[in-house]
Amino acid sequence: MMRPKMTGSSIAKTRRYLALICVLFLIGTAISLAHDIRQTREDRYRLAVSWGEALFRTVVAARSWNASHGGVYVPVTDKTRPNEYLASPDRDVRTTTGVSLTKVNPAYMTRLVGDILAREGFVVHITGLKTMRPGNAPDDWERATLADFGKGVPAAHALQGPSGNRVFRYMEPLKAEAACLECHRDRGYRVGDILGGISVAFPYVPFDRSAAKTTGRDVATHLLLLTLALSVLFFLGRRILGLVESLEEARREISTLEGILPMCSHCKKIRKEGAKERDPEAWVPVDSYIMDRSAASVSHGICPECLDRHYPGHGRPDKG
C-alpha cells in the first residue's frame, strides 16, 4: 500500500533544536572551564602576594627590633665582617674576655638575613634612590617601583621571567623611623620619609605547578560532566525524534484526505492529483483512493437503498 512521503520539516526542526542545545552545552562548559582556570590562576597569584607580604613584614619586624636597640653586637667571623658602610665610632668593640664584636645595624642585618634566605630560593634586597652601598642600587623594576612609591603607591608585585621559570617579585616602601635617623639624618631624611624599599623575590614554579594540577582536575571534571550531559541528551533526543516522527506521520495521515477532491458526479470516482481530466486512468474508485493515501482499510457492503433498488425482494422484510 502506498504511503505519502513525509517532508520531515518538524523532524528537521527538532534536530536543529537538539543540535543547538548541544552547542549551548559546549559553550557553557567552555565558559565554566575558562572561568575556573582563570580563578585558579588568580588564587595562586594572590597566594604569592600573601607570601611576599608576609616575608616583607618579617624582615621589617626584625629591622625594627634591631633599630630599637640602636643596633646589636655580634662576634666577628669570616661570614660576619664589620660593616664598612657604618660610620660609627663604636662600631667595633672588644669584650673583657678579648672577643671582637661588631655592630650590626638594620640595613646590615637585612643583608645577612637575605644571605640565609637565598639558600632557600628567597631573595631579599634593600634598595633606594640614594644608596650608600653600590650593592643596594635598584634594578629597572625596583627603580620604577620606587618612583611609584613617591606617588603614593602602597605596594607593588609582578611576575618576571620566561614561562615555566617565572619569578614573583614583591616590594613595599621602607619609611624612616626615629631609630633610623642615626644613620640617615645626614642624608636629609626625616621621620616618615621613604628611605627606599625592600623587595623580595622567589620562584613562581610551585604556584604554576599547583595551578596546572588544579586545572587538570577541572578539565577532567568538565569533560566528564559534558559527556554525561550529551549522553543524556542523545538518549532523550532519540526518544523525542521518535515521538515527533510518530506525530508527523499521524498528522500527515489525518491531513491526507483534507481539501477539495475532484469526484465524478455519476460514478463517484476520484481523479488523481495532477492528472489530466480526460485521462481514463486518472480516475480511480473511492476505496482505492482512500487506501492509497491513508492507513485506513475499506470493506465492501451494500446499503439498504441500493439493496432495494438493485436486488428487489432481497431487502428488508415486509412489515405489512
N, C-alpha and C positions, 0 to 999 in steps of 0.2 A: 504494500500500500504506500503510495507516495505521501510524503510529509513536506510541508512548506519549509524552505530553508530559513534559518534564523540569521538575522543580521548581527546579533551579538553586541548591539550597542550598549545595553545595560551591563553585560559581562565585561566589555572593554572598559567602561567607566569604573566598574568595581575594581578591575585590575589596576587601573591608574590610581585609584584611591589607596589601594593596598601598597602600591609602589611608593606613593607619596608618604604614607605612614612609615615605610622602611627608611626612606630618605630622612624623614624627620627624626627617627630613632638614631640614625647615623650622625646627623648634625648635632643632636642633643648630646650624644655620647662624646663626640669630639669636643664640644664646648665644655662639658663637665670635666673631661680629662685635661684639657688645656688649663682650666681654672685650677684644678688640683695640682698640676705641675708647677704653675706659677706660684700658688700658695706655698708649696713645699720649698721652692727656692727662696721666697721671701722669708719664710720661717727660719731657714738656715742662715740667711743673711742677718736677720735680727738677732739670732743666737750669737753670731760672730761679733756683732756690735756690743752685745752684753759682755762677751769675753773681753773685748778691748777696753770697755769702760771699767770693768772690774780690775783689770790689770793696771790701768791708769790710776784708779783710786788707791790701789795697794801701794804703788810707788809713791804717790803724793802723801799718803799717810806716813810712810817711813821717812820721807823727807821732812815732813812737819815735826815728827818726833825728834829727828836729828837737829833741826833748826832750833827747836825749843830748848835744847841743851847747849846751844852755841857750838855744835859740832861734837864729835866723840873721838876719843883717842883709841887707837888700835896699835898692836905691835907691828913694827916694820918687818916685812918679809919680802921674799922675791916677787910675790904676786901683789903685795900691798906696799907700794913705794910712796914716799912723800909726794904730795900734790904740788907740782912745780908752779901751778897757776894760783895757788892760795898764798896771797901776800899777808901773812900774819906772823907777828914776832914770836908767838908761842906755838907755831905750827909743829915743831919737833921738841920733844921733852924726853927726859930720861928718868926712870923711877929710881928710888933709893937702892934698889937691888941691881941697877945697871941695865934694865931692859929699855930699849929705844922704842918710843911711841911717836906716832904721827897723827895729826888731827885730820879727821875725815869730815868734810863739810857736806851739806846736802847734795850738791852737784857731783862731788867725787863719789859719794855713796851711790848715787843713781848709776854712775858708770860701773861701779863694782858689782852692784846687783844685776845690771844688764849683762855683765860678762857671765854670771852664773845662769841667767835665764837663756842666754844664747845657746847654751849646751842643750836646752830642751826645745830649741827651734823658735824661741821668742826673742824679738829684737826690741830693745828699749833705747830710745835716742832722745837725749835732751838737746834742744836746739833753740835758736833765736836769731833775730836780725842783727844783734850786737853781741857777738860771741867773743869770749876771751881765749878759748881753746879752738884751734883750727878744726879738730875732730868734731866739734859741735856745730859746724856750719850746716845749714839746711840744704837738702836737695831740692829739686824743682817743685815736687809736690808739697813739701814742707814749707817752702818759701811762699807759694801761692796760698797755702792754708794760713800761714802767719798773717798774710795781708788780709785775709777774710776775718781773722780774729780781731784785727783792728777796726773792722766794720761792724763788729758785734756778733759775728757767728759764734755760737757756743761750742761747737764740736764739728769734727769732720771725719769721714770714713770713706774708704774706697777699696775697690779690687784692682790689683795690678798684676801684670804678667800674662803669659800665654795660657790658653785653655788647657786644663789638666795639671797646671803647675802654678796656679794663681796664689797671690799673697794678699792677705787682708791687712789694711792699714787703718789705724785709729789715732786721732790726735785731739788734744784739748789744750787750751791756753794755760800757761803757768803764771799765776799772779803773785806779786811781791807781798810778802808778809813782813811784819816788823823785824823778825829774826833774819830775814833775807838781806836787809839793808846793810848788814855788817860788811858784806862783800860787794853789794851792788849800789851803795849810796853814791860812790864816787863816779858812777856812770849816769847819774841823773835820775835814777828811779825813785819813786815814792810808793808807799803802801797802796796796794790796789792796782798798780800799773802792771801791764802784761810784760813779764820778763822774756817770755818766749813760749815754748810749748814742749810737751813730752809726747813723742809719737811712739806707738807700739805697733809691731807687725808680727804676723805669724802665718804659717802655711794654711791655705784655704782648702787643701786637698781633702782632709777628713770631712769637711762640710759638703764638698762636692760628692764624695762617695756616699755619704748618708742620704743626700738628696737623690742621687741616682738609684739607690736601693729602694727608697720610698716610691720613686717614680715607677720603677719596675713593678712593684706591687700594685700601684694604681692602674697601670696599663693592663696587667693581667686581670684585675678585678673588673675593669670596664669592658674588656673583651669578653669575659665570661658572662656578664650581665647582658651585653649586647647580643651574644649568641643565644642566650636563653630567651630574650625578648623576640628575636627574629624567628626562633623555632616555634614559639607560641603563635606568633603572627602568621607563620607559614601554615601551621595546622589549622588555625581558625580561618585563615584566608581560603584554604581549600574547601572547608565546610561552607563558608559564605558564598564562594563561587558556585558550589553545587546547588545551594538554595536559590541563588539568583538565576542559574540556568533553568532550574525547575519552574521558577516563577515566570521566566521569559517564555518557556515552552507553553506553559498554561495560558499566558496572555495571548500568545500567537494563536493557539488553538481556539481561544474564545473569539479573537478578532478576525479569524479566517472567513467566517460567513457574514461579516458585517458589510454594510454598504448596499448598493443597488445591484441586483442580479438580473441580467438580461434573460428573461424566460419567455418561451413561446406560449402565446395565449391559448393555443389549441392542444398541443401535445405535452405541454408543460416541460419541455426540455430546456436546459440552460446552456447558453453559449459560453465557451471558454474565454478567459481573459485574453484580450489582444487578438482573438481570431476574427476572420472576416465573416460577416453576416451571411454571405451566400455560400460559404463553405459547408457542405453537408457534415463533414467530420468535426466541425466546430461545435455542434450541438450534441450534448450528452444528457442521459437521463439524470433526473434529480438525485436518485440514490447514488449513482456513480460520482456525481459532483461532490456530494457531502462526504462520502467515504474517502475520496482522494484528498480532501482538504481538511479533514479533522480526524480525531481519534474515534469518532462515533461509527457504529456499525448499523446497517439498515436491515430490518426484517420485513418480509412482504406479507401482506394480508389483503382483505377486501372490506371496504366499509359497507354498512347496511344499504345505503342508497344505491351503490354500484351493484351490490348483490341482487337487489330487487329489479334493477334496470337490465342487467345483463343475464341474470340467471333467475327469471321469474319462476315462482313455485318452489325455489330452494332457499328462500329467505326466511324471515321471521314467521313463526306460526300464526295462523289466522285466529284473532281473538273473538270473531263474530260467532 
